[in-house]
């Protein structure tokens, strides 16, 4: 099997594994204290003014209404349109949205390529509509991604407010995208389409060796390296963002007596207070520390 | 904009890293074009010699300067041990998940800076950029990772050295943020620099024992020992209640009983005891209001049961849990059905939101906001208002802890619209509000030159907002204007702001709570609860 193809399998496995590990690490943290931030989208109509269940008299006695449609709508606006960035930092959005939209389209393009590859592996030719969709998603994604990544890189280099906080990695992340997207665009503009990649996708899904021209092989190598590099960087924030919103910012779950959340919190109250300041040293467990109320005056 | 400052600069040996330059603050609106901004007073030579001030020349924490290199080194070691505990799932279960998520996922876009009133009001002083504080902690944390990760320190920009200068400046820097979380709201990722500032405070408090005296020694500790952070003991509290009853009788000719320790009452009302000393009219207003509405309610004289304050929310999880437990114990002892939190923003958040996961088991009594309750009384016709009795212009300050952190936005507006015909909003308001500048304990931190900084920088944005809200009448000195600040800490800060900027003399600006406005317009209560002649005399 050609080395680029082996690299692609390895990178894919690493990417999926890293996403799972990172997601699991965030998900397995102990229950934490409430720290939501309003508006909370799932509050539905109330979210328009940033309201919560606390606005209702005797809220604990009323059924909790969770507006999943509003929540999904807010998530869609955040994911597709990057509504938060658009609202709070329009100048950044002008680069960030094209970049992210480009990445989404590239992902769609890859999925369509896999679909075409599956069809080819099954002995059917990819329909013309699918090939057209691959072209549209591919070229649009590459174009938007390149424009966005270049814009973001320019901001990092030129904005004096960002400069003191930049690290070589921040530039390298964007350069890595530019390399992959730029090379891929050049290769497929030159070959007037993505037809050779359908064969690569077919070989990929059937675990058969693919024979490709060297520019496409370079493209596969660059894509594989980017795929393996992503989980090591902050660019992997799409995994974290789910938890930042659902487990923190929008986490307004009440804690009724005898509920599952209370059981998790009671377990946490049995953890030891390991801190060493005079007023907490030797306080025992969190539960004991809360109940002792001693509040020593030492400093 | 001042000189670029990098996180690694916090380790730089220097007498002082940054300063508020004279004349470097943004202008205030009319009628303050000619205001001679006094800025921040320099420390005395004695204070400079004795206390750490190398961040910005402002002292809030009062950290004594260690007298030897060995002592400084020992503090650095303690700090590093605390850093490890901050990331430990048992030692810091309370906020580990939000902290880790915020530490690992900032894309350093700096959107937070534009949302921060302190950064903006300081003339965009780099030392107050929210990212500086967060990124310093982030880089210190990353340098605690394994040897393999350390190979990439240079590439990843993990260049902050853990020195005495870094440690002490980071401690001070955590008290240059009011934890208003406006930055977090503007962050599309959901990263919370306010939380990071609080976690830094917590590390210093729980590991090194460094916390502002006003919050710890004279705050939570005093509350748990004496009963209140004001120092008021149960006997003093009972005297205060008697005095309030007498005042009501004298001022309005009404005989109102303020129930204390009434077993089996429906409601325990938890007020911030600061109200009793500084604004007793708030206690009186609630007593009149609840009496007229026919509620079954009581106050408690138990330790901490008559003071809703929980400064642990600002700096220390253990103290937060201890005070919360004391509040719950007072409520349980009286056998009330629910606890109603008075006009105190952080007490709302500590008892109802954060406290929803610390008041466990039998401590887990229903808790409700006074704003919700008053709005309900109004809606159900249990109280009636004559809004014409509040003919003056009124604006509403939104306490961050009540709006942005809890989503209680409309009930207080429902009440104020019904009580005040000339109500107008500030811009922005509700969950987008600006902090008063006294949040996270700043309102009670009053030593050395910290109040100067609090007035000139932290509260500047709010003061400008207040002036803008009253712009149409600002030059009319015949018309008093009322800033409704339904939170004790915010009220204290706004009192100090109005005094500092001589706002009564210049624009007839006054401040107060929400219950006072309601009672001033309450049918069946004699007119004159808000006595403008007396207010003017007191100025």
Interface residues (C-beta under 8 A of the other chain):
Chain A: X26 X29 X30 X31 X32 X33 X34 X35 X36 X37 X38 X39 X40 X43 X46 X49 X50 X51 X52 X53 X54 X55 X56 X57 X58 X59 X60 X61 X78 X82 X83 X84 X85 X88 X89 X92 X96 X159 X160 X161 X162 X163 X164 X165 X166 X167 X168 X169 X170 X172 X234 X237 X240 X241 X243 X244 X245 X247 X248 X249 X252 X254 X255 X256 X257 X261 X262 X265 X266 X268 X269 X271 X272 X273 X274 X275 X276 X277 X278 X279 X280 X283 X286 X289 X290 X291 X292 X293 X294 X295 X296 X297 X298 X299
Chain B: X1 X4 X5 X6 X7 X78 X81 X82 X85 X88 X89 X90 X91 X93 X94 X95 X96 X97 X98 X100 X101 X102 X104 X105 X106 X107 X108 X109 X110 X111 X113 X114 X115 X126 X129 X131 X135 X152 X154 X155 X156 X157 X158 X181 X184 X185 X186 X187 X188 X189 X190 X191 X192 X195 X205 X206 X207 X208 X209 X216 X217 X220 X221 X223 X224 X225 X303 X317 X318 X319 X321 X322 X324 X325 X326 X338 X352 X353 X354 X356 X357 X358 X360 X361 X364 X366 X368 X369 X372 X373 X375 X376 X403 X404 X405 X406 X407 X408 X409 X410 X411 X430 X431 X432
